[in-house]
């Protein structure tokens, strides 16, 4: 929904960026949407490589090393052609404040239009310097992102890193309570999505190799629940589960 703050949360290496990029690519390529990505962790070049890999269905390692089969080369060319016409604006400024990001998003909206904002990731943003502690700072940032979504009437997808405390549980499947350490994120978010991959913790014993659980922990305007998707690690891409994945 426009004006929603959507939080995608999980521990590192669960696929948060991949899930957000998948949404961005789908919206930009299939719906001609204008997307702003504020990447505080990865460079513009790293994101474009991921998008080429995902959209082209080509192993990212092959792209990085240039060791492409003829078929892969043609897939990359076709993906690059689709991406070249996609209205995806990437800002990889690094230590960005909520205030700076809002100013940039407003300017983009007035100059090119804007349909979606992605922030990767929330804990790397800078809040006001006069806040009492980091928890208060994160609360200010999440409130600012929700205000931005309402002001520009666009969905804001904010990625959130969960603390190591999650891993003290067995199994370490994330819960809504895990967000409470991060101030007001839980209250501000309209939709909270957790990603959990059992194979990251129990690679030897899991029966869910390559399967990601997408957990809807909060949905202000709809139901919560879970679904399973295949995660193609080398393509940094989520897909519906086919029979061969089961």
N, C-alpha and C positions, 0 to 999 in steps of 0.2 A: 504493500500500500504506500502511496505517496505520504510523506511526513512521518513514516515509521523509522525508528532506530532499531536496526537489526544487529544483534551481537552474535558473532561466530566465535566460540570459545573452545579452548583445548590446550593440552600440553604441547611442547614443541614437536615438530615432525609428524603431526596428525593429519595435516593437509588443509589447514585453515586458508592459506593463500590460494591453494589450488581450487577450493570450493568457491571462493570469492571471484577468482579470475574466470571460472567457468560461467558464473552468473553474468559477469561483465561481457564476456565474449558472446554469449547467447543473445543478450539484450542489444549489443552494438551491431552484430552481424545480421541477426534475424529480425530485429525490430527497429533498426536504424536509430537506436538510442544514443544519447551523448553521455559518456561516462567519465568521471574524474577519479583517478586513482592517486591517493597520497601514500606513497611508499616510504616509510621511515626506516625500513630494514634492508630491502633489496634495491639494487640500482635499476634504472630504466632498462639497461641492456639485459640484466638477468630476467626481468619480467617479460620482455619481448621474446627472449629465448624460450621461456616457459609457455608463452602463448603460441609461438610457432610449433612447439612440440605437441601441445595439446590439440590445437586446431588441425595440424597436419597429420597427427597420429604417428609421429616419428620419435624414436628414442632420443631424449635430450642429450645424452652422451654422444650419440652419433653426430648431432648438430654441432656440439661444442668442439669436437675433434675434427670435423669436416669429413669423417669417414662415412659417406652416404652411398647407398646403392642407388642405381639409376631411378628405381621406382620411388625411393625415399626423396630423392632430389626433386622429382616432379611434384610429389606431395607437398614439399616445403614451398616450392614456387607457387602452387595453387593457394596454400595457406597464407603466404605473404601477400598475394594479390587481394585476398579477402580482408586481411588485416589492414592493408593500405587504405582501404575505403572506410574502415571502421572509425567511428568518432570516439576514440579512447585517448584521453589526455592524462599523461603520467607526470606527476611531480615527485621527484626523489630527493627533495631538499634536505632530508635528514631531520635534525632536531627542530621540528615545526611546533609552534604554539597553536593552541585552539583558535586564538584570535587571528593569527596569520592565515590559517587554513580557511577560516570563514571568509576572510577578505578575498582570498584567491577563488573560492567557490562562487562567491557573489559576482566577481568580475567575469568568470567563465559563463555563468548563467546569463549575464547581460550581453555578452559578446557572441556566444555560440549556442546558447541554450544549455540545459543540464537536466538529465533524467535520473542519474544515480551517482552517489558518492561512495567510494570505498576507502577506508583508512586501515593501513597495515603497518603497525598495529597500535592500539590505543595506549598501551603502557609506555610507548616510546615518545608520545607527545609531551609537550611541556605545558603545564598549567600556569596559573598566576604564581609569581615568586613569593608572594606574601602569605601563602597558605600555611596552616599550622604543621601539617605532616603530609606524607605521600598519599595516604588514603584520602585525605581531604582534596588533594590536588587531582587525583583520579576522578573523584566525585564531580569536581568542577568541569573536568574535561568531558565526562559523559553527559552532564547537563548541557554543556555547550553544543555537543553533537546532536542531541535531541532538539535543541533550539534551532540549530541549522536546518535539520530535516523539516521542521515546521515552517520556518521562515521561507525556505526555497521550495517547499512542497515537493520534496524528492526523498526517496528512501536513502538513508545513510547506513551502509554496512560497515560496522566497526569490528575488527578482529581483536580478540582479547586473549592474552596468555594467562593460563591458569598456573597457580603456584605449585610447587613440588608437594605440598600437603596432600594433594589428590592421591599421590602414589603411596601414601601410608595406609590406604584402604586396599582390601582384596575382594573383588577385582577393583582396579583403580578407575572405575567408570565415573565420569564427572557428574556432579549434582548441582542443582541451583544454588545450594548453600556455599559451594566453592567460589561463587562470584562475590559473596558478601565481604570477603577480605578486600575486595577492590572497590570499596565505597558504594556509591549509588548506582552502579551499572545495572544491577538487577531491577531496581525501581524504575530507572529511566528507559530501559529497553522495552520495546513492544513485542519483540520476538527474540528469544534466546535459543541458539542452535549450538549443541555440543557435538564434537567429533571424537569418537573413541575407536581405536583400532587395536583389537586384542593381540594381533600378531606383533605389535611393537613391544609388548610386554612378555608374551609367552610364545616366542617363535617356534619352540620345539614341540609344544603340546597342543597349540590351538588347532581347532578344526575350521577356523575362520581366516585362513591365510588370504590376504588380498581383499578382505571384506572390511568395510568401515560402517560403524553404527552412527547414524545421524539421529541425534536425540533432540527433540523439540522440548526444551525444559520449561519454556514460558511462551505463551501465545495470547496476547491481550485480547485479540478479536477472533480467536478460533481454538481448536482442540490442540492438546499436546500429544506426544506419542513418539514412536521410533520407526525408522525404516533402515534397511541395509542397502548399501551401494558397493559396487566394486571400485577399488582404488587402484588405478594403473600407475604405479610408482614412477616408472621411467617416462611416462607421458604427463605426469603431474595432473591426472584427470580422473574425475569421478564418472562412473557410468552405471546404468541400470544393470542389475545382476542377470546374467544369462544362465542357461541351464548348465553350461560347462564350468561355471564359477562355483556351483553349489557342491 
